[in-house]
């Protein structure tokens, strides 16, 4: 059986935060030690569980509960707590509880990369035009933005790793444009992982592009400042959310749900966020997702006042900030979505070689596909070596390859674009 969810945080167990196949009695005993129950996925199990894949229990659903099999009060209540206040289930709660979609990979990273490059380049151009347009007209072209989001959605649905890889590699000097595209891509991938239908993915992708469009109204001196902001400057920065809302509401083709996400992406679980100081259930599910993604993308990006944080460390930081600032369950879902070593990450193997994570194995997140670019002495290989760690390839000493640790960007003077793009 494939175990894809526990009844407690993955990082509170020896299993970290990846799904895994049960292959020995010892694993079952370990599960008994830490868990009262677990969730299994028939679609990814190697034995028949006597139920068709469409009857599989999705995340947040109690064991044994399947679609269309009567009331699910525990699941409905837990998702309602994510989605916001009210006496009944919200539309998003109903979508997650009853209509979760399983998206299989329809293409490999290699197959998806060429169309993803075109899609990413177009999205970057749209982001640039959007910010330039705001400076001139104070509005955005909702129709042009919608077309770009639809193309990104189709690419993410086919295989999210291609655009995620590009968002990590195709960084320019203009942080504000890169941030918009990268947040949109990560939100689309997160929504796909959560099983949201395409209309909801479109809303998330649109919101991701618009989260910081209000920054166009702020002084460049503040946006580019390399030192600590003064209290007055920080208050000015916080005004970008209100500017975003004004721009969004004055633009055509942008839904109220998109505006809600834009307005909530700096709200925090304990009420310490802005602009409204919302807390807990006052923040919508999609608003909570946007807050997590916005923070993660900022951490891994080069900013005027900070060097990029390795993705592995950024995920650890989000995990440490759960409960107080970000919803605990959604943080864990985001970690599962990206894997412990997100695509584009630079990692050191147990052989001493350096590799780049290219694609994830959905069954085992700790065994991704990697591209080995440096030898143990940190010398470049004449041609990169492709390894699928799931197949247990052997290193020089006969041991199966494993990822030893994550490396900071630029530590080994590796520019992955030279190898892959």
N, C-alpha and C positions, 0 to 999 in steps of 0.2 A: 504494500500500500504506500501511496505517496502522502506524507503528512505535510500539509501546507499551512496550518494554523494551529497555535497552541491556546490554552486557556489563560495564558499569562505572557508577559513580554518575552520575546525571543532572547533578548540580551540578559535576562535573568536566569537563563538556562545554559547548559554547555553547548546547545545547538545553534548559538548565535542567532541570526535572523534570516536563515535560508530555509526553504522547504527541502525535504529530503525523502528518499526512498528507504523504507525499512528493509534492511538486508540481514539482520542478525537478531537473535534473542536478547543480546546485550543492549541493543538500542531500545527494545521494548521495556526492559527493566529500567533504563535511564528515564524513559518517558514516565513510567510509573512513579519514579522518585520525585519528579518535578511537577507532574500534571495530574489532574483528575480526569480530564478528557482532552481529546485532540480532534481536529478536523482532518478528514482525508478527502482526496480528490480522485474520484473514479477515472476521470479522463486521463490523468497522469500516472495512475497506478499500473503496474505490469501484470496484475491479475484481475479477473472479473469480480466485481463486488456485488453482482446480481442486480444492478440498477443501471439504466441508460445514463449517459453523460448529462443529458438535459435535466435529470432528476438530482444532480449533484447539489449538495448544499453549498451556496456561495459564502464568502466571508461574512462574518457577523451573524450567521444563521446557526441556531442550535443544532447539535448533532441529530441526525435523523429527520430534520425538517427539510422538505423539498417543495418546489414550486407548486402552487395550487393544491396543497394538502391541508387546508384548514388554517385556522388563525395561528399567528406567530407573535404572541404578545411580547416576549422578551426581545426579539429582534426588532420589532416595530418601535418599542420603547427606546432601545439603545440608539437607533438611528435618528429618532426624533430628538434625542438629546444632542446629537451632532448637528441636526439641521436647524434648530432654533425653537423658540417658544411657540406655544399654541396648544389647543386641546385635541387636535387631530393630526394625523400624519400629513406632512407637507408633501408637495409633488416630488421633491428630491428623495424624501424618505421612502415614498412608495416605489420610486424607480429602483433604489438600492435594495429594498426588501423583496421586491417581487419580479423585477424586470432586469436583473443583472445580466449583462451580456458577456460571454466568454469570447475573447478575440484571439483566435489562433494566428501565429505568424504565417503570412501568406507569401513572404519572400525572405531570402537571406539578406544579410547586410550588404554583401557584394552586389546582389541584384537590385536592392533598393537604393544604394548609394547614388548612382547617376541621376535618377529623377529627384532624389532628395537634395542633391546639390543645386539643381535648378530651382527647386521649391524654396530652399533656404536663401539663395541669392535674391529671388523675387521678394521674399518676406523682408529681407534686409533693406531692399530698395523701397518697399512700401513703408517700413518703419522710418526711414530717412525722410521720405516725402511727408509722412504724417506729422513728424515733429516740425519740419519746415513749414507745413501748412498751418499748424497751430500758431506759430509765431506771426504769420501774416494775417490769417482769417479768424483764428480763434476756434476753429472747428476741424473735424477730421472727415475724411471721405469714407463713410461707412460701407459703401458698395465695394470700393476697391479693397478695403480691409477684409470684408467678408469673403471675397474671392480668394484672397491669399490664405485665410484661415481654413477654408474648405480644402485647398490643396495640401496644406500641412496636415490636416486631419486625415486625409486619405493615406498619406505617407506613413503617419504614425500608426494607423490601423493596420497597414500591411506589415510593418516592422518598425517599432519605435526606436530601435538602436541606431539606425542610420542618421536620423535628424538629431538625436541626442549626441552622437559622436560629432556631427558637424557643429552643433552649438558649442561644443567644448573646444574644437580645433579652429574654427573660422572666426577668431576674435580679432577685432580691429581696435583702433585707438579710441573710438567713440563709444564709451561705456554705455551711455544712455540708450543708443540704438541697439547695441548688442544685448543689453539687459532685456529690452522689450521682446526681442525675438526669442531669446533663450528661455525667458519665463513662459512665454506662450507654448513653446515646444515641451517644456517640462510639465506644464499643466495638462497639455493634451496627453502626454504619456501617463501621468498620474490618473487622469480620468479614465483612460483605457484600462489601466490596471484595476481601477475600482469597478469597471464594468458599466460605465455610463453609456447610454445610447448616443449616437452621433449628434443629435440636436444639442444635447448637453455638452458634448465635447466642443462643438462650435462656440457655445457661450463661454466656456473656459478659455479656449484659445483666443477669442476676441478680448476677453477681460485681461488676459496676460499681456497682450500688446498695448493695452491702454492704462495699465496700473500706474505708470509714471509719466504719462503724457503731460501732466500738469507741471512737471519739472521745466518744461519749455518756457514757463512764465517766471522762473526764478533767475536771479542774477548769476551770470557765469562765474563771477568771483567766488560765490559760495559753492557752486557745484564743483569747481575745480580746486577748492582749497585743500591743501595737503596736511595742514595741522588740525588740531582739535577745534570744533565749532564752538563759538561762544553761545551762551544761553539765548541771546537774541537771534543769532544765525540759525540755531536749531529750531526755534519757533518759526522762522521763515521757511525752513525746509518742510516742516510739518504742514504748512499751508498747501503743499502740492496736492494733497488728497482733495481738498476743497476745489482747487483749480481743476483737477481731473474731472470731478463731478460736474462742474460748470461746463467744461468742454464737451463731455459726453452727452449731457442733457440738451445742449444746443446743436448737436450733430444728428443727422438723420441716419436711420438704419441700425441703431444701437438699442438693444432691448433693456427694459427696466432691470431684469435679472443681472445683466452685464454691469449696469451701473451700480447695483447693490454690491457685487463682488469688488468692484473698483473702490467703493467707499469703505470697505471693511478690511482691506488687505493689511492694514497696520493696527487692527484691533487685536487684543491679546486675551487669552483665557482668563487671566486674573484681573482683567479690567484696567491694566496699566497702559493700554495702547491708546491710539488716537484715530480719528478726531472726536469720537463720541464716548470713548471709555466703555465700550460694550464688553461684556464678559460672558463666558460660558455659552448657554443656550441662546443668548441674544445675538450671537454671530451665526450666520448661515453655514451650512456644510461647505459650500463652494467658496465662501469667504475664508473659512479656516484653511482650506486647501491652498488658496492663493497666498495666504500669509506664510505658510510653510515653504512653498516654492520660491516666493520672492526673497525670503531670507537665505535659502540655500544658494540660489543663483548669485546673490550679492556676495556671499562668502567665497565662492569659487572663482570670482571674477577679479581682474585687476582694476582697482579703484584708485582715485587720486590720493587717498589717505591710507591705503592698505594693500598689501600684497595678497595674491590669491591664496586661499586655504585649500589644501588637497581635498578632493571630494570625500575621501574616507573620513578625514578629520571633521569636515563640515557636517557629515551625517552624525558623527558622535556628538558634536555640539548640539545639534537639533535634539538628539535623544536626551541629552542632559537638561535641555530647556523644556522638555515636555511637561505637561500638567500646568506649570506656572504660565507659560507663554503660548504654547501650542498644544492642540488636542492630542492626548497621549496615543489613542488608537490610530489617528490619522498619521502621526509621525511614524509609527511602526509600519503602516501601509506604504508610506512614501519610501522608507528604507527598503522594504520588500520590492517595491516598484523598480528602484534603481539598482538594487543589489549592494553589497558592502563595498564593492569596487566599481563605481559607475563607469560606463563606457567613456573612453578617453583618458582614464586614469593611468598614470605612470606607476608601475609596480616593480618590486624586486622579487625574483623567483628564488626558491631555495638553492638553486644552482649558482646564485650570484649574478645571473644575467638580468637585464632590464627589459621589460616588455610594456606594451600598451594594451589595455583592455579594449577589444574591438566589439564584442557581442556577448550577451549573456545566454547561458543555458537556463531555460525557464525551470528546469527540474532541480538544478543545483546551482545556486547563485555564487557559491564560493569556487566554482570550477568553470570560469568563463572561457571564451575563445580569446587568445591573446596573440600579439605580434611581437616577437622577440627582436629587439633592435640593437642591443649592446651585449658584448660578451662579458664574462665575469670580471675582466680587467677594465671594463667600461670603454672598450674599443668598439667601434661600429662594425656590424656585419656588412659584407658586401651586398647582401640581399636579405631583407627581413625574413624571419622564420615564423610560419604560422603554426600555432599549437592549439588544439582543443583539449583543455585540461580534463574534460569529462571522460575522455578516452584513456586517461592515465598514461600519457607518453613519458618515457624514461629520460632522465637527465644523464650527464656524463658518468655519474657514480652509480647508475642503475636505479636510483630512487625515482618514484613518480614525481613529476613536476608539481610544485605547489606555490601559491603566492605567499611570500614571506612577510612583506610589508608594503604599505603605500609610500610613494616617494613624492616630495614636493615638486611642483611644476618648475622646470628649468634647472633642477639639481644636477642633471647629467648632460645638460646642453643638448637635449633631444628636441627636435622640432618634428613632430609626427607628420606634419604636412609634407615634409620632404620625402617621406616614405609612402604615404597613402593617398594624398590628395593631388 
